[in-house]
Amino acid sequence: MSAVQVWRGTGQGRQPAPARVRRASGGRWLLLALLITAPVGLAVLWLWIDHPTVFGLMAGRFLLAGLLLVLFTGVALRQARGRPLHDVRSLSRLVRRIETGDFEGGLPRFGDPDVGRLAAACLEIGTRMREAEEHLAELEGHHRRETLRHEAVVEGIQSEMDRLRAETSVLHGFGGVLNQNLGTPQLCSELIGNLTREVAYSRAIVYLLDEDGQLIPQAVRDPDHPLPLAGNFVKNTLAGQELSARTIAAWVAQTGKVLRFGDTRLEPHCADLPEDTRSVLVVPLRARQSIVGVILLEHPHPNAYDSSDERILASLANQAGIAVENVRLFEEAAKVRALRELDGLKSELLSTVSHELRTPLASIKGYAGTLLRTDVEWDNDTRREFLQIIDEESDRLGELIEDLLQMSQIEAGVMRVDLRRCRLPRVIHRVVKKARATAVRHQVAVNIPPDFPEVRADLRRVEQVLRNLVENAVKYSPEGGTVTVRGDVEGEAAVISVSDEGIGIAPEDLGRVFDRFYRADGTAVRKAGGTGLGLSICQGIVEMHGGRIWVESQPGVGSTFRFSLALAGPGGSADPAPHTQEDSE
């Protein structure tokens, strides 16, 4: 129903009946006719009373004149009455045309100018109301499209959150197993058991390398053995002897590469697999700088595994590889101290992961569930605010997982650096520019000469170290404080320092600030949050460059973190730093 129709509908109850209107109008016109003919009648009556003779001679003429007078008066009044009625009917037809939207033909002619102006006003109102209806329909369509887009974004976030929750659940569950100090067979069996909830398979096999470099099946689960078989005796069983012939597992153990085949019938590496196996996923178990085993999953359907399954299995494999190595270290009396340290790290990992990962997950779940409620209509500003919080918490969750994965890579010895001749000033200025954009209440200064000598480094990794140190300096500095990045040359090394005017570090904590998961006590430290992995990752990256990192601090005055990189020496040209949009702005 259009706006004109709504308006007409609301006014119909107050309009008088047409018959009553006609009767009232007829009475008014009769009264007017009598008033006009009354003088003539009075004149004839006077003549009849005072001059009857004259009246008798002129009676016929008077009668005829009276009839003509009445006739002409009626015709004149009818004409005077018909003109405004015609205008009113034309105006009524125009309003009905405006109601139906068919008013492109223009205005009809009206005898009364006031009625014409009223018709023009009605036409203008109808035009505006039609434009308003079209604009309203356009707004409704835009709102519908925005609602669908926001629902798609929320569903995507929900899907990503479910995937991250699944990965976190698996890591958390297997982390609890690591604290039990189990033997290698039990660890391999628990690894298969944790996979069962998230990754489908028909057969799962965990191999470990023995002292001679041979792959020995340590745990297996297949349709014939619903409960995993685990232990060194597996290799002597019929199932173990059959599994020992998997050449694809040996190839992964030798190369250290992950293999994922969607159709084994098309791959030469899978020639010795059973006929009922169509998909395989093989991931090496790494510990420090070596491979200690392989985990192999088989599935009867083609294309059964995707990148998400690979990430889950790779994360568990890294943890399992470190755990297996830890167990072996425990069995060697000469490395008892290292084993104790790693056991402590496992406890800290569980504590940190269970707290730091659950907090953003709870926020994402809460706001996503609120947006998906059907009994509440959220306005655009509220919806955007909720989506912004979900986006920030997702970034925080991604950073936490990235820190854990990088620490795992450093521990396993699989992180690599690409050393090249390069210039540091451009990278330092880019990091400082980003820090200024986010730390608006702090001053971030740079003190590095433009002709700073070239170094041999991996710019991407060095930028990660600089960004971590600058962010820490801002995080632990009071509002209005100054953070300074400085570059110096000391002998054959370039030394980069990041200084702040923050809370400082107590002398008893200086020796442990680069330990994994270590965080000093204090209200400001707890308020800043974090996993305690940032400085440990920085230390691992700097040491991979052949440099060192250290800190100087005074409580209440500030801290200065320094790290060194080897100079590139004379000759050659520096590789250009990666160019980003921030450099052009």
BAFI-538610 format. One line per field, with one value per residue (C-alpha): residue number from 1; x, y, z. Coordinates in nm, 2 decimals. Each point is the difference from the previous one (the first is absolute). Layout:
// residues N
resi	NUM ...
xx	X ...
yy	Y ...
zz	Z ...
***
This chain:
// residues 585
resi	1 2 3 4 5 6 7 8 9 10 11 12 13 14 15 16 17 18 19 20 21 22 23 24 25 26 27 28 29 30 31 32 33 34 35 36 37 38 39 40 41 42 43 44 45 46 47 48 49 50 51 52 53 54 55 56 57 58 59 60 61 62 63 64 65 66 67 68 69 70 71 72 73 74 75 76 77 78 79 80 81 82 83 84 85 86 87 88 89 90 91 92 93 94 95 96 97 98 99 100 101 102 103 104 105 106 107 108 109 110 111 112 113 114 115 116 117 118 119 120 121 122 123 124 125 126 127 128 129 130 131 132 133 134 135 136 137 138 139 140 141 142 143 144 145 146 147 148 149 150 151 152 153 154 155 156 157 158 159 160 161 162 163 164 165 166 167 168 169 170 171 172 173 174 175 176 177 178 179 180 181 182 183 184 185 186 187 188 189 190 191 192 193 194 195 196 197 198 199 200 201 202 203 204 205 206 207 208 209 210 211 212 213 214 215 216 217 218 219 220 221 222 223 224 225 226 227 228 229 230 231 232 233 234 235 236 237 238 239 240 241 242 243 244 245 246 247 248 249 250 251 252 253 254 255 256 257 258 259 260 261 262 263 264 265 266 267 268 269 270 271 272 273 274 275 276 277 278 279 280 281 282 283 284 285 286 287 288 289 290 291 292 293 294 295 296 297 298 299 300 301 302 303 304 305 306 307 308 309 310 311 312 313 314 315 316 317 318 319 320 321 322 323 324 325 326 327 328 329 330 331 332 333 334 335 336 337 338 339 340 341 342 343 344 345 346 347 348 349 350 351 352 353 354 355 356 357 358 359 360 361 362 363 364 365 366 367 368 369 370 371 372 373 374 375 376 377 378 379 380 381 382 383 384 385 386 387 388 389 390 391 392 393 394 395 396 397 398 399 400 401 402 403 404 405 406 407 408 409 410 411 412 413 414 415 416 417 418 419 420 421 422 423 424 425 426 427 428 429 430 431 432 433 434 435 436 437 438 439 440 441 442 443 444 445 446 447 448 449 450 451 452 453 454 455 456 457 458 459 460 461 462 463 464 465 466 467 468 469 470 471 472 473 474 475 476 477 478 479 480 481 482 483 484 485 486 487 488 489 490 491 492 493 494 495 496 497 498 499 500 501 502 503 504 505 506 507 508 509 510 511 512 513 514 515 516 517 518 519 520 521 522 523 524 525 526 527 528 529 530 531 532 533 534 535 536 537 538 539 540 541 542 543 544 545 546 547 548 549 550 551 552 553 554 555 556 557 558 559 560 561 562 563 564 565 566 567 568 569 570 571 572 573 574 575 576 577 578 579 580 581 582 583 584 585
xx	0.00 0.14 0.03 -0.29 -0.22 0.09 -0.09 -0.33 -0.09 0.06 -0.24 -0.29 -0.17 -0.04 -0.16 -0.39 -0.23 -0.05 -0.38 0.02 0.25 -0.23 -0.31 0.19 0.13 -0.35 -0.15 0.26 -0.06 -0.38 0.04 0.22 -0.26 -0.28 0.22 0.06 -0.37 -0.14 0.03 -0.18 -0.28 -0.04 -0.02 -0.28 -0.18 0.02 -0.14 -0.29 -0.09 0.03 -0.09 -0.22 -0.11 0.35 0.07 -0.30 0.11 0.36 -0.07 0.08 0.32 0.10 -0.06 0.21 0.28 -0.01 0.04 0.28 0.17 -0.03 0.13 0.30 0.08 0.00 0.22 0.24 0.01 0.05 0.29 0.15 -0.04 0.13 0.33 0.14 -0.14 0.18 0.32 -0.06 -0.06 0.32 0.19 -0.14 0.10 0.35 0.04 -0.11 0.27 0.26 -0.11 0.06 0.32 -0.13 0.05 0.26 -0.26 0.00 -0.27 -0.35 -0.15 -0.19 -0.24 0.09 0.38 -0.01 -0.11 0.28 0.26 -0.15 0.03 0.36 0.08 -0.16 0.21 0.32 -0.09 -0.07 0.34 0.18 -0.18 0.08 0.37 -0.01 -0.14 0.27 0.27 -0.15 0.00 0.37 0.09 -0.18 0.19 0.33 -0.08 -0.08 0.32 0.21 -0.18 0.08 0.36 0.04 -0.16 0.25 0.29 -0.13 -0.04 0.36 0.13 -0.20 0.14 0.36 -0.06 -0.13 0.32 0.22 -0.19 0.05 0.37 0.03 -0.20 0.23 0.32 -0.14 -0.11 0.34 0.18 -0.16 0.14 0.35 -0.01 -0.04 0.35 -0.10 0.23 0.03 -0.24 -0.27 0.07 -0.05 -0.32 -0.13 0.09 -0.23 -0.27 0.00 -0.03 -0.31 -0.23 0.11 0.15 -0.16 0.20 -0.04 0.36 0.25 0.36 0.28 0.35 0.32 0.35 0.23 0.37 0.08 -0.23 -0.27 -0.37 -0.17 -0.38 -0.07 -0.38 -0.27 -0.38 -0.20 -0.33 0.16 0.12 -0.26 0.23 0.35 0.27 0.31 0.35 0.32 -0.18 -0.22 0.28 -0.01 -0.37 -0.15 -0.14 0.33 0.19 -0.24 0.02 0.38 -0.01 -0.15 0.25 -0.19 0.07 0.37 0.01 -0.16 0.25 0.29 -0.12 -0.19 -0.28 -0.37 -0.19 -0.37 -0.14 -0.37 0.02 0.27 -0.06 0.16 0.32 0.30 0.09 -0.32 0.05 0.03 -0.31 -0.31 -0.26 -0.27 0.22 -0.07 0.13 0.30 0.15 0.36 0.17 0.35 0.05 0.27 0.21 0.25 0.20 -0.08 -0.29 -0.09 -0.29 -0.30 -0.38 -0.20 -0.38 -0.19 -0.36 -0.22 -0.14 0.19 0.07 -0.08 0.26 0.03 0.24 -0.18 0.06 0.36 0.04 -0.15 0.21 0.32 -0.06 -0.05 0.29 0.23 -0.12 0.03 0.35 0.12 -0.17 0.16 0.34 -0.07 -0.07 0.32 0.19 -0.15 0.13 0.35 0.13 0.24 -0.30 -0.22 0.03 -0.12 -0.29 -0.11 0.01 -0.21 -0.25 -0.03 -0.06 -0.27 -0.18 0.04 -0.13 -0.31 -0.06 0.06 -0.19 -0.30 -0.03 0.12 -0.18 -0.33 -0.04 -0.02 -0.20 -0.26 -0.02 -0.04 -0.26 -0.20 -0.02 -0.06 -0.28 -0.15 0.00 -0.17 -0.29 -0.33 -0.20 0.21 0.04 0.34 0.07 0.29 0.23 -0.05 0.05 0.32 0.13 -0.06 0.17 0.29 0.05 -0.03 0.27 0.23 -0.04 0.06 0.32 0.11 -0.08 0.20 0.30 -0.01 -0.01 0.27 0.23 -0.06 0.08 0.31 0.12 -0.06 0.19 0.30 -0.01 -0.02 0.28 -0.21 -0.01 0.23 0.15 0.09 0.32 0.06 0.18 -0.26 -0.06 -0.16 -0.11 -0.30 -0.13 0.05 -0.19 -0.29 -0.03 0.01 -0.26 -0.24 0.07 -0.08 -0.33 -0.11 0.17 -0.14 0.07 0.37 0.29 0.20 0.33 0.27 0.37 0.18 0.23 -0.12 0.34 -0.03 0.22 -0.16 -0.05 -0.06 -0.35 -0.34 -0.20 -0.33 0.12 0.19 -0.31 -0.19 0.26 -0.01 -0.38 -0.01 0.25 -0.17 -0.35 0.14 0.16 -0.33 -0.20 0.21 0.05 -0.23 -0.21 0.21 0.32 0.26 0.12 0.33 0.14 0.37 0.26 0.37 0.31 0.22 0.30 -0.12 -0.37 -0.30 -0.18 -0.36 -0.15 -0.35 -0.03 -0.31 -0.08 -0.22 -0.02 0.33 0.10 0.10 0.36 -0.12 -0.20 0.26 0.15 -0.33 -0.18 0.09 -0.12 -0.31 -0.33 0.18 -0.18 0.11 -0.24 -0.16 -0.33 0.12 0.13 -0.32 -0.20 0.20 -0.08 0.18 0.14 0.36 0.12 0.09 0.35 0.08 -0.09 0.21 0.30 -0.05 -0.01 0.31 0.20 -0.09 0.17 0.31 -0.06 -0.10 -0.27 0.02 -0.17 0.10 -0.26 -0.06 -0.33 -0.21 0.23 -0.03 0.15 0.22 0.00 0.29 0.08 0.29 0.03 0.31 0.10 0.00 0.35 0.13 -0.11 -0.33 -0.33 -0.28 -0.32 -0.29 -0.23 -0.35 -0.21 -0.34 -0.28 0.11 0.33 -0.18 -0.24
yy	0.00 0.34 0.30 0.18 -0.31 0.00 0.37 -0.05 -0.30 0.19 0.28 -0.21 -0.04 0.38 0.07 0.07 -0.21 0.12 0.02 0.23 0.22 0.03 0.08 0.27 0.15 -0.01 0.19 0.27 0.06 0.01 0.27 0.20 -0.02 0.12 0.30 0.10 -0.03 0.16 0.37 -0.08 -0.18 0.29 0.25 -0.20 -0.03 0.38 0.07 -0.24 0.18 0.36 -0.02 -0.30 0.13 0.02 -0.34 -0.15 0.13 -0.11 -0.33 -0.23 0.19 0.01 -0.38 -0.06 0.23 -0.17 -0.34 0.12 0.16 -0.33 -0.19 0.22 0.02 -0.38 -0.04 0.26 -0.16 -0.35 0.13 0.17 -0.32 -0.23 0.17 -0.07 -0.35 -0.07 0.13 -0.22 -0.31 0.07 0.05 -0.33 -0.19 0.16 -0.12 -0.36 0.01 0.11 -0.28 -0.26 0.17 0.09 0.37 0.06 0.16 0.34 0.21 0.05 0.35 0.15 0.30 0.11 0.10 -0.10 -0.35 -0.01 0.09 -0.26 -0.26 0.10 -0.04 -0.34 -0.10 0.12 -0.19 -0.32 0.04 0.04 -0.29 -0.22 0.10 -0.07 -0.35 -0.07 0.12 -0.21 -0.31 0.07 0.04 -0.32 -0.18 0.14 -0.09 -0.36 -0.03 0.14 -0.24 -0.30 0.11 0.04 -0.34 -0.15 0.17 -0.13 -0.35 0.01 0.12 -0.27 -0.27 0.13 0.01 -0.36 -0.10 0.18 -0.15 -0.35 0.06 0.15 -0.28 -0.26 0.18 0.05 -0.36 -0.13 0.25 -0.16 -0.34 0.16 0.08 -0.37 -0.09 -0.31 -0.22 0.03 -0.29 0.16 0.34 -0.14 -0.17 0.32 0.19 -0.23 0.03 0.38 0.00 -0.22 0.29 0.25 -0.19 -0.29 -0.31 -0.37 -0.08 0.20 -0.10 0.17 -0.09 0.09 -0.01 -0.24 0.04 -0.15 0.24 -0.26 0.08 -0.21 0.00 0.11 0.03 -0.10 0.02 -0.16 -0.18 -0.32 0.17 0.25 0.07 0.12 -0.25 0.16 -0.11 -0.15 -0.33 0.14 -0.05 -0.37 -0.04 -0.07 0.35 0.15 -0.20 0.12 0.36 0.00 -0.03 0.36 0.17 0.33 0.02 -0.06 0.27 0.25 -0.09 0.06 0.32 0.16 0.11 -0.03 -0.21 0.02 -0.20 0.01 -0.31 -0.26 -0.18 0.29 0.02 -0.23 0.05 -0.18 -0.32 -0.22 0.13 -0.22 0.02 0.14 0.31 0.30 0.29 0.04 0.27 -0.05 0.25 -0.03 0.02 0.25 0.07 0.28 -0.04 -0.36 -0.23 -0.26 -0.16 0.01 -0.01 -0.14 0.02 -0.20 0.05 -0.21 0.30 0.23 0.36 -0.07 0.24 0.38 0.27 0.02 -0.37 0.06 0.29 -0.20 -0.30 0.21 0.18 -0.33 -0.15 0.28 -0.04 -0.38 0.02 0.23 -0.23 -0.31 0.17 0.11 -0.35 -0.12 0.28 -0.11 -0.35 0.14 0.08 0.26 0.23 -0.01 0.37 0.08 -0.24 0.18 0.34 -0.13 -0.16 0.35 0.15 -0.25 0.10 0.37 -0.07 -0.16 0.28 0.27 -0.16 -0.08 0.36 0.21 -0.20 -0.04 0.38 0.11 -0.31 0.09 0.35 -0.11 -0.26 0.25 0.28 -0.24 -0.17 0.34 0.11 -0.33 0.05 0.03 0.16 0.32 0.25 0.16 0.34 0.04 0.18 -0.28 -0.27 0.17 0.03 -0.37 -0.10 0.23 -0.17 -0.34 0.10 0.13 -0.31 -0.22 0.19 -0.05 -0.37 -0.03 0.18 -0.24 -0.30 0.14 0.06 -0.36 -0.14 0.22 -0.11 -0.36 0.05 0.15 -0.28 -0.26 0.17 0.04 0.38 0.13 0.35 0.12 0.21 0.27 0.33 0.26 0.35 0.05 0.37 -0.06 -0.29 0.19 0.30 -0.22 -0.17 0.34 0.14 -0.28 0.04 0.38 -0.08 -0.23 0.17 0.35 0.08 -0.08 0.16 -0.24 0.14 -0.14 0.07 -0.18 0.16 -0.03 -0.15 -0.28 -0.29 -0.31 -0.32 -0.36 -0.09 -0.12 0.33 -0.17 -0.16 0.32 0.20 -0.25 0.05 0.38 0.01 -0.22 0.21 0.33 -0.13 -0.12 0.34 0.18 -0.25 0.04 0.38 0.26 0.23 0.28 -0.20 -0.02 -0.31 0.03 -0.23 0.05 -0.16 -0.01 -0.19 -0.18 -0.17 -0.25 0.01 0.23 0.06 0.10 0.12 0.08 0.21 0.10 0.21 -0.27 -0.20 -0.17 -0.35 -0.12 -0.13 -0.34 -0.03 0.12 -0.35 -0.16 0.25 -0.20 -0.33 -0.16 0.09 0.20 0.31 0.21 0.07 0.34 0.17 0.17 -0.32 -0.19 0.29 0.00 -0.37 -0.23 -0.35 0.06 -0.13 0.32 0.06 -0.37 0.00 0.31 -0.17 -0.31 0.22 0.21 -0.31 -0.16 0.31 -0.06 0.30 0.05 0.19 0.15 0.25 0.28 0.14 0.21 -0.03 0.31 0.15 -0.22 -0.28 -0.04 -0.31 -0.05 -0.26 -0.04 -0.10 -0.07 0.27 -0.11 0.12 0.18 -0.09 -0.10 0.19 -0.02 -0.18 0.24 0.00 -0.13 0.30 0.05 0.25 0.16 0.10 0.20 0.19
zz	0.00 -0.10 0.23 -0.18 0.05 0.37 0.02 -0.18 0.21 0.33 -0.12 -0.13 0.34 0.04 -0.34 -0.01 -0.20 -0.37 0.03 0.30 -0.18 -0.30 0.22 0.19 -0.33 -0.16 0.29 -0.02 -0.37 0.05 0.27 -0.23 -0.29 0.23 0.11 -0.36 -0.12 0.32 -0.11 -0.32 0.18 0.24 -0.28 -0.17 0.33 0.05 -0.35 0.06 0.32 -0.11 -0.37 -0.05 -0.34 -0.13 0.15 -0.17 -0.34 0.06 0.19 -0.29 -0.08 0.37 0.02 -0.31 0.13 0.34 -0.16 -0.22 0.30 0.20 -0.30 -0.06 0.36 0.03 -0.31 0.13 0.34 -0.15 -0.21 0.31 0.20 -0.27 -0.05 0.35 0.00 -0.33 0.16 0.31 -0.21 -0.21 0.32 0.14 -0.32 0.03 0.36 -0.11 -0.27 0.25 0.22 -0.27 -0.11 -0.35 0.00 -0.27 -0.24 0.17 0.15 -0.15 -0.04 0.29 0.00 0.35 0.03 0.37 -0.10 -0.26 0.26 0.24 -0.28 -0.07 0.37 0.00 -0.30 0.16 0.33 -0.21 -0.17 0.32 0.16 -0.29 0.02 0.37 -0.07 -0.25 0.24 0.28 -0.23 -0.09 0.37 0.09 -0.28 0.12 0.36 -0.11 -0.19 0.29 0.24 -0.23 -0.03 0.38 0.05 -0.25 0.19 0.33 -0.14 -0.14 0.34 0.17 -0.23 0.05 0.38 -0.01 -0.19 0.25 0.29 -0.14 -0.05 0.35 0.15 -0.15 0.10 0.35 0.04 -0.12 0.22 0.30 -0.11 -0.02 0.37 0.09 -0.09 -0.20 -0.20 -0.37 -0.08 0.22 -0.15 -0.35 0.11 0.16 -0.32 -0.20 0.26 -0.01 -0.38 0.01 0.10 -0.27 -0.30 -0.16 -0.11 -0.05 0.10 0.21 0.04 0.21 -0.09 0.20 -0.12 0.20 0.05 -0.34 -0.18 -0.07 0.03 0.27 0.04 0.35 -0.01 -0.25 -0.01 -0.29 -0.05 0.14 0.31 0.13 0.30 -0.10 0.03 0.15 0.09 -0.15 -0.03 -0.28 -0.26 0.07 -0.06 -0.35 -0.01 0.10 -0.27 -0.26 0.11 0.00 -0.38 -0.05 -0.23 0.01 0.38 -0.07 -0.27 0.24 0.27 -0.24 -0.15 0.29 -0.23 0.06 -0.25 -0.07 -0.29 -0.10 -0.22 0.08 -0.33 -0.19 0.22 -0.04 0.37 0.10 -0.20 0.31 0.17 0.03 -0.28 0.24 0.07 -0.22 0.21 0.22 0.22 0.12 0.24 0.15 0.38 0.06 0.31 0.01 -0.33 -0.08 -0.10 0.26 -0.17 -0.23 0.04 -0.29 -0.05 -0.26 -0.12 -0.24 -0.18 -0.24 0.10 0.36 0.15 -0.04 0.13 0.34 0.06 -0.09 0.24 0.29 -0.07 -0.05 0.33 0.19 -0.18 0.11 0.36 -0.02 -0.16 0.28 0.26 -0.15 0.01 0.36 0.10 -0.16 0.18 0.32 -0.06 -0.04 0.35 -0.15 -0.11 0.31 0.06 -0.36 0.05 0.32 -0.18 -0.29 0.25 0.16 -0.34 -0.07 0.31 -0.09 -0.35 0.14 0.24 -0.26 -0.28 0.22 0.12 -0.30 -0.27 0.19 0.07 -0.37 -0.09 0.27 -0.13 -0.37 0.10 0.21 -0.25 -0.30 0.19 0.09 -0.36 -0.11 0.24 -0.19 0.28 0.00 -0.29 0.03 -0.16 -0.24 0.25 0.26 -0.26 -0.12 0.35 0.07 -0.33 0.08 0.34 -0.16 -0.26 0.27 0.21 -0.31 -0.07 0.36 -0.02 -0.32 0.16 0.30 -0.23 -0.22 0.30 0.12 -0.35 -0.04 0.34 -0.10 -0.32 0.19 0.25 -0.28 -0.19 -0.32 -0.02 -0.27 -0.07 -0.34 0.05 -0.26 -0.02 0.10 0.14 0.34 0.01 -0.23 0.20 0.33 -0.14 -0.11 0.34 0.17 -0.23 0.08 0.37 -0.02 -0.16 0.29 0.29 -0.03 0.37 -0.03 -0.17 -0.23 -0.12 -0.23 0.02 -0.28 -0.27 -0.36 -0.10 0.26 -0.13 -0.16 0.20 -0.08 0.12 -0.08 -0.02 0.07 0.32 0.11 -0.05 0.22 0.28 -0.03 0.00 0.31 0.19 -0.09 0.09 0.34 0.06 -0.07 0.20 0.32 -0.03 0.16 -0.22 -0.14 0.02 -0.27 -0.18 -0.18 -0.27 -0.06 -0.23 0.08 -0.13 0.25 -0.16 -0.27 0.11 -0.03 0.33 0.00 0.33 0.12 0.31 0.20 0.30 0.16 0.32 -0.04 0.09 0.35 0.03 0.10 -0.32 -0.25 -0.04 -0.09 -0.23 -0.31 0.15 -0.16 0.17 0.27 0.11 0.30 0.29 0.02 -0.07 -0.31 -0.15 0.07 -0.15 -0.32 -0.06 -0.24 -0.02 0.10 -0.33 -0.19 0.15 -0.03 -0.37 -0.04 0.16 -0.22 -0.32 0.10 0.09 -0.34 -0.15 0.20 0.23 0.36 0.18 0.35 0.23 0.23 0.24 0.31 0.19 -0.03 -0.26 -0.31 -0.20 -0.31 -0.21 -0.24 -0.26 -0.24 -0.36 -0.21 -0.25 -0.36 -0.07 -0.31 -0.36 -0.15 0.01 0.25 -0.07 -0.01 0.30 -0.06 -0.13 0.17 -0.04 0.33 -0.16 -0.27 0.23
***
